[in-house]
Every structure is written in structure tokens, then in C-alpha cells.
Amino acid sequence: MTIKESTREQWSSRLIFILAATGSAVGLGNIWKFPYITGENGGGAFVLVYLLCISLIGIPIMMAEIMLGRRGRRNPVDTMRLLAAESQRSPRWAWLGWIGILAGILIMSFYSVIAGWTVDYVYEAAAGHFVGLTAETASAKFKGLLNEPWQLLFLHSLFSFMTAFVVARGVKAGLEKAVVILMPALFLLLTILVGYAATTGYFMQSLDFLFKADFSKLTANSILTALGHAFFTLSLGMGAIMMYGSYMPNNASIAKTTLIIALMDTLVALMAGMAMFPLVFANGLEVGSGPGLLFITLPIAFGEIFAGSFFGTLFFILVVFAAWTSSISLIEPGTAYLTENTRLKRSTAAYLISFIAWLLGVAVVLSFNTWSFSFPFAGTVKTDGLFDLLDILTSTFMLPLGGLAIAIFAGWVMRTEFAFQELNLPNKWFNNWYFTIRWISPALVILLFLHSLGVF
Ligand code: TRP
């Protein structure tokens, strides 16, 4: 069976693809999540495991996922079914696409709640409320926000709507515009913040914290968290990057673009860490203070620097945009599935998927204030509220297992010649990739899982 070239939309150029995929990868995962989980997991050793996961697992699997998407040129469910048929394999591989769509909706439900916090902080900065903040008042301000369910609900709804609105308009009109200016601007502003952090006198201590590996601080859970975050930050394992690959022009090199995306993503995360930890140390804050880290540290800095309200507003606007260019990729697979398989219009499909994620998000909002619970998950991991549960379920389990399935499909199920055609690499490089995707990436994912679950 051959695959018909469909006449659907494509990114206008390779550069646009790189920017869009980077837009998906760079988001709250880099600026909000990476610093706080690094803090919670003891720093350097965690960062090292994370970087190893990015290079040995994330990059090869990203190439595989883009490759599958571009060859299938459809939503993840149909792409998997089609590619399995092309290699005379079971149509049940379509399940991978279904699980991806579900993972996207689950992640979106809490992603948009957190993104709502960043929207609020745009206002706080603009209103000059950062001026004169101390460690105590900054923490109190953040806790105050969490205790306002109606406000959180409003912000969550606003962000959900923003996401649905862009996805409803489709790839070109919706996504391309947002990404071309905003990504470079974010990068520039982060550079300024790192520069400021360097003046606090705690920069060296932060570099030590981030890059000096002390393996005694590394628990089994930290390893699994690092693995999961490598998938989360690169938007891997649930079909988002597969979707983006499906809009990629045929002549663009998958390997090169993957490397660029992974590099930029990692750079942004490390810069976010370098901007925040000096402030943590300078103000005597807790490194392990959790999801509030971004919202407590940076406002203190903006309260002190020259034109801080201006830069603070700009910074949080850019974080909102970074989150926005990521969230659209979370609901894109579900939207594309509905658009390509039902009579629904793209816009209706986008609003429908967003609505489902929004509903679950309402429960997430409540889990930050009135509704709290905690229970053990998968025997070892204790979760603390619905946000934690969804985060762990998706990042730590669904994404790595989805990625594992993608690796197995690309390395063992799909015919070698198809992968070879699609990647279009010199023999030597293809062989390196092929060996990694068949053996190294799957073996590492499995080993890290078994280790963390206490098997050895
Ligand atoms: N990578 C994004 C971030 O770091 C989040 C994200 C967007 C994502 N699309 C995804 C995570 C798909 C997992 C899967 O903020």
C-alpha cells in the first residue's frame, strides 16, 4: 500500500517548522517546571540524568516521531494505522494515537491552570505590585492567588479559550504568526534576566547547584522524574510532534531540525534555572519550594531592578506566549482526529476538545485550594492532589511509555527502508540512529522504569 500525498496545509518553510516545533517544546516545562523540579530533586545529579535522557532518548525518539508524522501526514490515530498497514502490521497500533490524544487532553487540563497563573502575573507586574517584594510578601502573594478559586477559574478559562481560538484557525493562520517574533524575544529577555542574576553574588553557587552532580541526592523517583521531564519538555510521546511533523515539508532534514529544537529547548531550561536559583539563594528561599518557584523568585527580582515593572510585564507576557505556543500542540492531535474523521469543522473540533480539557481543569483549580487529597500511585510515588496526580500520570508514565512504543514501532515494526527513505540521512548516520532507536533508547527507558519501581 502506498500513501497518497494529501493536499493538506504545510508549514511554509523549514524555518517555520523549527520555530513552531520549538514553540511547542519551549513552554512552561522549561521556565516553570524545570527549575522547580530541579530544586526538589537536589540539583546537579538530576540535571545530569535529565541531559542524558534528552540526548540518548529524547533526540532519537523525536526524530522517530517527526518521521512517522511526516510519512503518515495525518492525525496520530490514522498515521499509526496507515503506517502499520504499509509495513503489513496490526492496525492495533492506532491505539498509540488514541492514548496520545488522551494524554494531550490530560496535560492540557493542568497546563492551562498554570498558564492562568502567568496571565495573572502579567497584570501584577503591570500594576506595579512587584515593587518592594520580599521573600515573605512574594510567597504570600502567590499563596493568595491559589486561594482564589474564582480568579483561578477565570484565568484558566481565558487561557483555554486562547488556545482553542488559535487551534480553530489552523496551522498557518493560527500558529505561524505567533511564533516568529515571540520565541526570539523570550530568548533575549531570559538573557537579560540571567545577566541580572549574575549580579546578585550567588551566581557561582547556583552553577554549583545546577551542575555539580551529587549522586547521594538522587533517588529512584528523581530518575523517573528526569526521564519524564525529558519527554515533557520536548513535547514527545503523545503525538504532538508527530502532528507537527505531518505538516512538515518533504525536503526538510528531520535530523538537523531535531537537533536545533532540542538544543534551544535545553538552553532555555538551563537559562531559566540560572536566572532563578541565584535569587533563591540571595533571598534565603527554599530550593525545593515546588510549583511556586517561578512566581516567587522572579517577582522579587523585578521589584528591584531598573524599570522592573516594565521588564516584569514583558517577561510574563512572553511566558504566556511560550505556554500558548505549547498548549496548542496539546489539543492539536485530538482536533485533527475529529476534523479528519467526522463532519465537524476544525473550529468546532478545537472548541470541543478544549472544553473537555477545561472541565477537568476546573477540578485541578479546586485541587489547589478547597479540594485536597493525597494517595500513593503505582505503589511508590505519593501524589499530592489532583494536579500532582495528573502531572505524574502523564509525564512520568504516559509520555515515556508512549515514547517507548514510538521507538519500538520505528525501530522494529516499520520496515527499515521506509524509515531510511524518510530520514534521508547518509548511511553512517542512519545506522547510528537506527541502532539507538532499536536498542539504546528502549533499553534505557525500560531500565530506568524497572529501577525506579524498585525491581533492582
Ligand atoms: N513541551 C511543552 C513545555 O515544555 C509542553 C507540551 C506541549 C507538551 N506539547 C506537549 C508536553 C506534548 C508533552 C507532550 O511546556
Boltz pocket constraint, residues with backbone or C-beta under 6 A from the ligand:
constraints:
  - pocket:
      binder: B
      contacts: [[A, 24], [A, 25], [A, 26], [A, 27], [A, 28], [A, 29], [A, 30], [A, 107], [A, 231], [A, 232], [A, 233], [A, 234], [A, 235], [A, 236], [A, 237], [A, 238], [A, 240], [A, 322], [A, 326], [A, 327], [A, 329], [A, 330], [A, 399]]
      max_distance: 6.0
